């Protein structure tokens, strides 16, 4: 039997972990599909993730329209449509995270592709992370504030998780092709089969972005020395024989996702202990 209390507790802890690791600050959010009623999902009320502390802070929303099941529920996040439309399009998805991580954000601004560059980020795949630009989805009357504030905008974002081949698949696919999508000038969204995996992907998307940025800066500085020139992403080598900066291959990404994914209990246990021992965070479920 599915334990609703455990899902509520894990969702609250996930809010804390994502804040502790700087994936979320006062903004951003995580949701979980309701374990008993799959036509609904759970997400905190409109509050800072670090301050979510009990079941009364969690709101149950209908997947169909992202409206609260309880008409007297506290005010929710404007961008809950990110979550509702992901659950609507992908019935196997059980957790969604939306972040404005300052380490990932540059890749949604600068026109530089975010790639899987080390073994902890195999879930990113071997292709560049897709980039969704909400500007292409606005109607004539909507504010251009970059927020996903309607079902239509959430639906367009959810479609970006598919390859062109699967966009019109019949029947529709139940899982996205990509685990992470960047949102231009905004941040990123990730989705997974469970809370633990979604948190893992969010944290290591951020870590991968840090590693890629540092490696690109280092490569650029190194190439600045005479005789060391090598064009990034091409596999060319300088006179010193050092290879250019390259992402994971398709085989590496696939195998790393399987191998590292099988160990996700290890960091989850550590992250839980870290937030449980920090007085900022309270979990009364």
C-alpha angles and dihedrals in degrees: 000000000000113000110223091187091056092050090051091049093047091048091053091047090049090056089053095045093050090051093045090053092046094243086120130026123174086320135052126061149216129214137185130207110249106261094218103031107040091186088073138051138204127233134155122265118257098298141110110284093233091060099053103114115154145021092267088066090061121086124203112222132189113245090216097066107356091242120141116264088219110058088207094054117129119266114287137211117287090227098054086117088077087066101037094051092048091053090045095052098038112041093185094057113102104172136036129188126193118192141176093201109175090217093057098035096079089064088058090053112032102056091242113132119241108229136179102259104168139031097263091063102053088124088074089069127215097288123080112271107264118253121220117201111198089195088078092057104050122113122218096271104041122107112250094227094130091240123133094233102151137051090245093057090046090050092052091050091049091053090058089069088071132079116239089257093060100039092094099024115152113239094028117247115258096214129045121249092225125048095203133037124186119222114215113250088350119068135257143293128213132185136191147166093268144008096261094054094045091052090048091052093047094050096045093044084061093045091048091051090052091049093047093049092049093046092050092049091048092047091049092050092047093049088054090072113091112263095018099088115139127159113239119248095012101093091237119147132218125228089276091063094241111143123237123257109285136176125230117288119242091258093048093048093049095046093043092052090054097043099042093039089061089062099050092115089072099063092036090059091049094047091049092052091048094055094039089058095047114089092214091072126068126182113183099170 
